[in-house]
C-alpha cells in the first residue's frame, strides 16, 4: 500500500470518520489513477444547472485541488470505493461528514465533489445488476438539484444530512410510482411472529428494552444510552420544548422475554404503535418467526406531494417487491419498513378517521422506535426554532396539532412494518381490542384535544 492509514488521516485533517474505517482501508486495493472522476461525466452531471461562472469555477478548482494532491487523491478514491461498497451493506448512518482540513478554501466543497464521484462508480454497479437506466438516472439529481439551488442562493456548498443523501448519490434508492425504496436490515429489539393457523401477526420485545408509561421506547436493550426526554429546554415555546416532550407520567417498565419449551412470553407490542405493560404467551408450534434481526426489508420513504393514499402505497409496494426480487435476488425481502411522524395514532385525534393519513396508517404494523415529536414539529412548523404560539397556520392539520401540543400533549414518530402478504392483500394488523387499549391509555393519562 502506497501510504499508511494514519499518515493520510494526519495529512487530510479529517474528523468524524465512520466506524470500521481502518479495517476497510486494509482491504482497499483498487488500481491507482490520476483522476477522481472523468471530466466528461463531471460536466454532464452539472450541465443541467447553468451554474454562474464564479460558482462553477470554484467547483472546478476544488476538483483540481483534489486531483493535484497525490495524498488527497489517493484517500479520496478510497472514500468513493468505501462509500459505494458501504451502500451494498445498506448502512445509511455510517458517514456523517466529510470535511478535510488540508484544502484551504476548498474544504467545504470537498464532500460534494466526493458525492459526484460516487455516481459513475454506482452506475457501473447498476449495469452489472442489469437495472435499466430509467430506474436510476434521475435519482442523484433529486439531491443535486437541491444542493445547487442552495449553493446559488446562499453560497453554501457543504453537504447537509449526508447519510440520507448518500442513498441518492450511490443509486441505492429507487422511486417506484409514489414512494422511494431502499434495502434495510432489521436490527431493532424485537421479533415478529405469524400464526400458521390464522395468519395473525404478533411482535414480542427482547428482554431489557425500556419503555415510558405510555408505551413509548426509551432504550433498546443493546443501546448504551437512553433516549433523552424533557431535556433542559434552552428555547421554550419552540420545537425544543414541544418536539422533545416526554410522557406525562415518570413511570417506566423494562421488558422481559421467557422461553419455556415451545412457549415464549413477553410484553405485547400493540400494532397501533405502543408496547403494553402486560405479558402474553405464544406457542412456537403455531407462531413462527417472520422477521428477526439480520433479516432484510424494503425501507419505504415518503416524498412530498399529492398521492399519499392506500391505493398508491399498495401499487408502489407491489412494484417494489417485483423490482427487488428481479434485481436484488440475493436479498430475501420480508416486507417493508419505515419510520415517520405520519404514522402516529395521535394524529387521528386531529384529522379524524377515514382520511388519507389515517387510512394509510391502518395498513401498518406500527411500533414505538424511540423517536420523539421533533420530526412532526419540523414538518408542520418548518423549523425547530419557530415558536408554536402565534405561528401562522395555513392548514387544519397545523392548527389542530398546535392546539394538541399547547394542551400539554406530544407527538411521537413511529416505526412500521408491512409484510409481504399484507402488502398484497391490505389486511389490517390491529383489532378493535388493540384500538381500545390505545384510547384507554390516552384516557388514563388525560391525553385529549
C-alpha positions as CSV (number, residue, x, y, z in Angstrom):
1,X,0.0,0.0,0.0
2,X,1.4,3.4,-1.1
3,X,0.5,5.3,2.1
4,X,-0.3,4.2,5.7
5,X,-3.8,5.0,7.0
6,X,-2.6,7.2,9.8
7,X,-0.2,9.1,7.5
8,X,-3.2,10.0,5.3
9,X,-5.5,10.8,8.2
10,X,-3.0,13.2,9.7
11,X,-2.4,14.8,6.4
12,X,-6.1,15.2,5.5
13,X,-7.1,16.5,8.9
14,X,-10.3,14.6,8.7
15,X,-12.7,14.1,11.7
16,X,-15.8,12.0,12.5
17,X,-14.8,9.1,10.2
18,X,-17.0,6.0,10.1
19,X,-16.8,3.0,12.3
20,X,-14.6,0.3,10.8
21,X,-12.8,2.8,8.5
22,X,-9.3,1.5,9.5
23,X,-10.3,-2.1,8.7
24,X,-11.8,-1.0,5.4
25,X,-8.6,0.8,4.4
26,X,-6.7,-2.5,4.7
27,X,-9.0,-4.1,2.1
28,X,-8.5,-1.3,-0.4
29,X,-6.6,-2.5,-3.5
30,X,-8.1,-0.5,-6.4
31,X,-5.6,0.4,-9.2
32,X,-4.0,3.8,-8.9
33,X,-5.3,6.7,-11.1
34,X,-4.6,10.4,-11.5
35,X,-8.3,11.3,-11.6
36,X,-11.2,11.2,-9.2
37,X,-14.0,11.5,-11.8
38,X,-13.9,11.7,-15.5
39,X,-14.2,15.3,-16.6
40,X,-16.8,14.5,-19.2
41,X,-19.0,12.8,-16.6
42,X,-18.4,15.6,-14.1
43,X,-19.5,18.2,-16.7
44,X,-22.5,16.1,-17.7
45,X,-23.8,16.0,-14.1
46,X,-23.6,19.7,-13.6
47,X,-24.6,20.9,-17.1
48,X,-28.4,21.0,-16.5
49,X,-28.0,23.6,-13.7
50,X,-26.4,26.5,-15.5
51,X,-24.2,27.5,-12.6
52,X,-23.0,31.1,-12.5
53,X,-19.4,31.2,-13.8
54,X,-17.8,32.0,-10.5
55,X,-19.6,29.2,-8.7
56,X,-18.8,26.7,-11.4
57,X,-15.1,27.7,-11.4
58,X,-15.0,27.2,-7.6
59,X,-16.1,23.6,-8.0
60,X,-13.7,23.1,-10.9
61,X,-10.9,24.4,-8.7
62,X,-11.9,22.1,-5.9
63,X,-11.7,19.1,-8.2
64,X,-8.3,20.3,-9.5
65,X,-7.1,20.7,-5.9
66,X,-8.1,17.1,-5.0
67,X,-6.5,15.6,-8.1
68,X,-3.3,17.6,-8.0
69,X,-2.5,16.5,-4.4
70,X,-1.4,12.9,-4.6
71,X,-2.3,12.0,-1.0
72,X,-5.7,13.7,-1.1
73,X,-6.5,12.0,-4.4
74,X,-5.4,8.6,-3.0
75,X,-7.6,8.9,0.1
76,X,-10.5,10.4,-1.9
77,X,-10.5,7.4,-4.3
78,X,-10.6,5.2,-1.2
79,X,-13.5,7.3,0.2
80,X,-15.5,6.7,-3.0
81,X,-14.7,3.0,-3.0
82,X,-15.7,2.6,0.6
83,X,-18.9,4.7,0.3
84,X,-20.1,2.7,-2.6
85,X,-19.3,-0.6,-1.0
86,X,-20.9,0.5,2.3
87,X,-24.1,1.2,0.3
88,X,-24.1,-2.5,-0.6
89,X,-24.3,-3.2,3.2
90,X,-27.2,-0.8,3.5
91,X,-25.7,1.1,6.4
92,X,-27.1,4.6,5.8
93,X,-25.8,6.1,9.1
94,X,-22.1,5.4,8.9
95,X,-21.0,8.6,7.2
96,X,-21.8,11.9,9.0
97,X,-19.5,14.4,7.4
98,X,-16.5,14.7,5.0
99,X,-14.7,17.9,5.7
100,X,-10.9,17.8,5.4
101,X,-8.5,20.4,6.8
102,X,-5.9,20.4,4.1
103,X,-7.6,22.0,1.1
104,X,-7.9,25.5,2.5
105,X,-10.8,27.4,0.9
106,X,-12.0,24.2,-0.8
107,X,-12.6,22.2,2.4
108,X,-16.4,22.7,2.5
109,X,-16.8,21.8,-1.2
110,X,-14.9,18.5,-0.8
111,X,-17.9,16.4,0.2
112,X,-20.0,17.5,-2.8
113,X,-17.2,16.5,-5.2
114,X,-16.9,13.1,-3.5
115,X,-20.6,12.6,-3.8
116,X,-20.4,13.4,-7.6
117,X,-17.6,10.9,-7.9
118,X,-19.8,8.2,-6.4
119,X,-22.3,8.4,-9.2
120,X,-20.3,6.8,-12.1
121,X,-19.0,4.0,-9.8
122,X,-22.6,3.3,-8.7
123,X,-23.8,3.4,-12.4
124,X,-21.4,0.5,-13.2
125,X,-22.8,-1.5,-10.3
126,X,-26.3,-0.9,-11.7
127,X,-25.2,-2.0,-15.1
128,X,-23.8,-5.2,-13.6
129,X,-27.1,-5.9,-11.9
130,X,-28.9,-5.3,-15.2
131,X,-31.0,-2.5,-13.7
132,X,-32.5,-0.4,-16.6
133,X,-31.2,3.2,-16.7
134,X,-34.6,4.7,-16.3
135,X,-34.8,3.4,-12.7
136,X,-31.7,5.4,-11.6
137,X,-30.7,8.1,-14.0
138,X,-32.6,10.9,-12.2
139,X,-32.0,9.6,-8.6
140,X,-28.8,11.5,-7.9
141,X,-30.3,14.7,-9.5
142,X,-33.0,14.7,-6.8
143,X,-30.2,15.7,-4.4
144,X,-28.0,17.7,-6.9
145,X,-30.9,20.0,-7.7
146,X,-31.4,21.0,-4.1
147,X,-27.7,21.2,-3.5
148,X,-27.1,23.5,-6.4
149,X,-30.2,25.7,-5.6
150,X,-28.8,26.2,-2.1
151,X,-25.4,26.9,-3.5
152,X,-26.6,29.6,-5.9
153,X,-29.0,31.2,-3.3
154,X,-26.7,31.2,-0.2
155,X,-23.2,30.4,-1.4
156,X,-23.0,27.3,0.8
157,X,-21.8,24.1,-0.8
158,X,-21.3,21.9,2.3
159,X,-23.4,18.7,2.2
160,X,-26.1,18.5,4.9
161,X,-27.7,15.3,6.2
162,X,-25.1,13.1,4.4
163,X,-26.4,9.7,5.4
164,X,-29.7,10.4,3.7
165,X,-28.2,12.0,0.6
166,X,-25.7,9.2,0.1
167,X,-28.6,6.9,-0.8
168,X,-29.2,9.0,-3.9
169,X,-25.6,9.7,-4.9
170,X,-24.9,5.9,-4.7
171,X,-28.0,5.0,-6.6
172,X,-29.2,2.8,-3.7
173,X,-32.8,4.2,-3.5
174,X,-35.5,3.9,-6.2
175,X,-38.7,5.8,-7.0
176,X,-41.4,3.3,-7.8
177,X,-44.7,5.0,-8.5
178,X,-45.3,7.3,-5.5
179,X,-42.7,6.1,-2.9
180,X,-38.9,5.7,-2.6
181,X,-37.5,2.3,-1.6
182,X,-34.1,1.1,-0.4
183,X,-33.0,-2.2,1.2
184,X,-33.0,-2.2,5.0
185,X,-31.6,-4.6,7.6
186,X,-33.7,-5.2,10.7
187,X,-31.7,-4.7,13.8
188,X,-34.2,-3.4,16.4
189,X,-35.0,-5.2,19.7
190,X,-38.0,-7.4,18.8
191,X,-39.1,-10.4,16.7
192,X,-42.2,-10.7,14.6
193,X,-44.2,-13.9,14.5
194,X,-47.1,-15.1,12.4
195,X,-49.7,-17.8,13.2
196,X,-49.7,-20.7,10.8
197,X,-53.4,-21.2,11.6
198,X,-55.0,-17.8,11.5
199,X,-52.3,-15.6,9.8
200,X,-52.3,-13.2,12.8
201,X,-49.1,-11.3,13.3
202,X,-47.7,-10.7,16.8
203,X,-44.4,-9.0,17.8
204,X,-42.6,-9.5,21.1
205,X,-39.9,-7.4,22.6
206,X,-36.5,-8.7,23.5
207,X,-35.7,-8.6,27.2
208,X,-34.3,-5.4,28.6
209,X,-36.0,-2.8,26.4
210,X,-37.1,0.3,28.5
211,X,-40.4,2.0,27.9
212,X,-42.1,5.0,29.4
213,X,-45.6,4.9,31.0
214,X,-47.3,5.4,27.6
215,X,-45.5,2.5,26.0
216,X,-43.0,4.6,24.0
217,X,-39.5,3.3,23.7
218,X,-36.8,4.9,25.8
219,X,-34.0,2.5,25.2
220,X,-33.3,-0.7,23.3
221,X,-31.5,-3.3,25.4
222,X,-28.4,-3.0,23.2
223,X,-28.2,0.8,23.3
224,X,-25.6,2.4,25.6
225,X,-27.7,5.5,26.4
226,X,-31.3,6.2,27.0
227,X,-33.2,8.5,24.6
228,X,-33.4,11.9,26.2
229,X,-36.8,13.2,27.1
230,X,-37.7,16.6,28.6
231,X,-34.2,17.9,28.4
232,X,-33.4,21.3,29.9
233,X,-35.0,23.5,27.3
234,X,-32.9,26.4,26.1
235,X,-35.6,27.6,23.7
236,X,-39.0,27.3,25.5
237,X,-42.1,27.7,23.3
238,X,-40.3,26.2,20.2
239,X,-39.8,22.7,18.9
240,X,-37.1,22.1,21.5
241,X,-39.9,22.1,24.0
242,X,-42.9,20.7,22.1
243,X,-41.0,18.3,19.9
244,X,-38.9,16.6,22.7
245,X,-41.7,16.4,25.3
246,X,-41.8,13.2,27.3
247,X,-44.6,11.1,28.8
248,X,-47.0,12.7,31.3
249,X,-46.1,10.1,33.9
250,X,-42.5,9.4,35.0
251,X,-43.3,5.7,35.4
252,X,-41.5,3.2,33.2
253,X,-41.1,-0.5,32.7
254,X,-38.4,-2.9,31.4
255,X,-39.4,-5.8,29.1
256,X,-38.8,-9.4,29.8
257,X,-38.8,-12.4,27.5
258,X,-39.0,-16.0,28.7
259,X,-38.7,-19.2,26.6
260,X,-40.1,-22.3,28.2
261,X,-40.2,-25.2,25.8
262,X,-42.4,-24.2,22.9
263,X,-43.8,-21.2,24.9
264,X,-42.5,-17.7,24.6
265,X,-43.7,-15.0,27.0
266,X,-43.1,-11.3,26.6
267,X,-44.6,-7.8,26.6
268,X,-47.2,-7.2,23.9
269,X,-46.3,-4.8,21.1
270,X,-49.7,-3.3,20.2
271,X,-49.7,-2.8,16.4
272,X,-51.4,0.6,16.9
273,X,-47.9,1.8,17.8
274,X,-47.0,1.3,21.5
275,X,-45.9,-1.5,23.8
276,X,-48.3,-2.5,26.6
277,X,-47.0,-3.4,30.0
278,X,-48.7,-6.8,30.0
279,X,-47.3,-10.2,29.2
280,X,-48.7,-12.5,26.5
281,X,-47.6,-16.1,25.7
282,X,-47.4,-17.6,22.2
283,X,-46.7,-21.2,21.2
284,X,-43.9,-21.7,18.6
285,X,-45.8,-24.7,17.2
286,X,-48.3,-22.2,15.9
287,X,-46.4,-18.9,15.8
288,X,-43.3,-18.9,13.5
289,X,-40.8,-16.0,13.2
290,X,-41.2,-13.9,10.1
291,X,-38.8,-11.1,10.9
292,X,-35.7,-11.5,13.1
293,X,-32.5,-9.5,13.5
294,X,-30.5,-9.5,10.3
295,X,-33.5,-10.0,8.0
296,X,-34.0,-7.7,5.1
297,X,-37.0,-5.5,4.5
298,X,-37.6,-2.7,1.9
299,X,-37.4,0.7,3.6
300,X,-40.1,3.0,2.3
301,X,-39.7,6.8,2.3
302,X,-42.3,9.4,1.5
303,X,-41.6,12.2,-0.9
304,X,-43.7,15.3,-0.5
305,X,-46.6,15.9,-2.8
306,X,-50.0,14.5,-3.7
307,X,-50.9,10.8,-3.8
308,X,-50.4,9.7,-0.2
309,X,-53.2,7.2,-0.4
310,X,-53.6,3.5,0.4
311,X,-54.1,2.8,-3.3
312,X,-50.8,4.4,-4.3
313,X,-49.0,2.7,-1.4
314,X,-50.3,-0.7,-2.4
315,X,-49.3,-0.1,-6.1
316,X,-45.8,1.2,-5.1
317,X,-45.2,-1.8,-2.8
318,X,-46.2,-4.3,-5.5
319,X,-43.7,-2.7,-7.9
320,X,-41.0,-2.7,-5.2
321,X,-41.4,-6.4,-4.4
322,X,-41.1,-7.2,-8.1
323,X,-38.2,-4.8,-8.6
324,X,-36.0,-6.2,-5.7
325,X,-36.9,-9.8,-6.5
326,X,-35.6,-9.3,-10.0
327,X,-32.5,-7.1,-9.5
328,X,-31.5,-7.9,-5.9
329,X,-32.3,-11.7,-5.8
330,X,-29.7,-12.2,-3.1
331,X,-31.9,-10.3,-0.6
332,X,-34.8,-12.2,0.8
333,X,-37.2,-9.3,1.4
334,X,-39.6,-10.0,4.2
335,X,-41.8,-6.9,3.6
336,X,-41.5,-3.2,4.2
337,X,-40.2,-0.9,7.0
338,X,-40.5,2.8,7.6
339,X,-40.5,5.4,10.3
340,X,-42.4,8.7,10.2
341,X,-44.4,11.3,12.1
342,X,-47.3,10.4,9.8
343,X,-47.8,7.1,11.5
344,X,-48.6,8.4,14.9
345,X,-52.1,7.3,16.0
346,X,-52.4,10.6,18.0
347,X,-52.9,12.4,14.6
348,X,-56.3,10.7,14.4
349,X,-57.4,13.0,17.3
350,X,-56.8,15.9,14.9
351,X,-57.7,14.7,11.4
352,X,-60.3,12.0,12.3
353,X,-60.9,8.6,10.8
354,X,-61.2,7.9,7.0
355,X,-58.7,10.5,6.0
356,X,-55.6,9.7,3.8
357,X,-53.3,9.9,6.8
358,X,-55.3,7.5,9.0
359,X,-56.3,5.2,6.1
360,X,-52.6,4.7,5.3
361,X,-51.9,4.2,9.0
362,X,-54.4,1.4,9.1
363,X,-52.3,-0.7,6.6
364,X,-49.3,-0.9,9.1
365,X,-48.0,-2.9,12.0
366,X,-46.8,0.2,14.0
367,X,-44.5,0.2,16.9
368,X,-42.5,2.7,19.0
369,X,-39.0,3.1,17.7
370,X,-37.9,5.6,20.4
371,X,-38.2,8.8,18.3
372,X,-39.8,11.9,19.7
373,X,-42.0,14.5,18.1
374,X,-39.3,16.6,16.5
375,X,-40.0,15.2,13.0
376,X,-43.7,16.2,13.3
377,X,-42.7,19.7,14.6
378,X,-40.3,20.3,11.7
379,X,-42.8,19.1,9.0
380,X,-45.7,21.0,10.5
381,X,-43.9,24.2,11.6
382,X,-40.8,24.3,9.3
383,X,-38.1,24.6,11.9
384,X,-37.4,23.6,15.5
385,X,-36.6,27.2,16.2
386,X,-40.0,28.5,15.2
387,X,-42.3,29.5,18.2
388,X,-45.5,27.5,18.3
389,X,-47.8,30.1,19.8
390,X,-48.5,32.8,17.1
391,X,-47.4,30.5,14.3
392,X,-49.3,31.3,11.1
393,X,-51.1,28.1,10.4
394,X,-52.4,27.5,6.9
395,X,-54.0,24.1,7.3
396,X,-56.4,22.5,9.7
397,X,-53.7,19.9,10.5
398,X,-51.3,22.6,11.6
399,X,-54.0,24.3,13.7
400,X,-55.2,21.1,15.3
401,X,-51.7,19.8,16.0
402,X,-50.8,23.2,17.6
403,X,-53.9,23.0,19.9
404,X,-53.0,19.5,20.8
405,X,-49.4,20.4,21.7
406,X,-50.5,23.6,23.6
407,X,-52.8,21.4,25.7
408,X,-49.8,19.7,27.1
409,X,-49.6,16.7,24.8
410,X,-46.9,15.3,22.5
411,X,-46.4,13.5,19.2
412,X,-44.1,10.6,18.6
413,X,-42.5,9.4,15.4
414,X,-43.5,5.8,14.9
415,X,-41.9,2.8,13.1
416,X,-43.9,0.5,11.0
417,X,-43.7,-2.8,9.1
418,X,-45.9,-4.2,6.3
419,X,-45.2,-7.8,5.5
420,X,-45.4,-9.4,2.0
421,X,-48.9,-11.0,2.4
422,X,-50.5,-7.8,3.7
423,X,-48.6,-5.6,1.1
424,X,-50.6,-7.5,-1.5
425,X,-54.0,-8.1,0.3
426,X,-54.3,-5.0,2.5
427,X,-55.4,-6.9,5.6
428,X,-55.1,-4.9,8.8
429,X,-52.9,-6.0,11.7
430,X,-54.8,-4.4,14.6
431,X,-58.1,-5.4,16.3
432,X,-60.8,-3.4,18.0
433,X,-59.3,-4.6,21.3
434,X,-55.9,-3.1,20.2
435,X,-57.5,0.2,19.3
436,X,-59.5,0.3,22.6
437,X,-56.3,-0.3,24.6
438,X,-54.7,2.7,22.9
439,X,-57.5,5.0,23.7
440,X,-57.8,3.7,27.2
441,X,-54.2,4.5,27.7
442,X,-54.8,8.1,26.4
443,X,-57.7,8.5,28.8
444,X,-55.6,7.2,31.7
445,X,-53.1,9.9,31.2
446,X,-55.5,12.7,30.2
447,X,-54.3,12.9,26.6
448,X,-57.0,14.6,24.6
449,X,-57.7,17.6,22.4
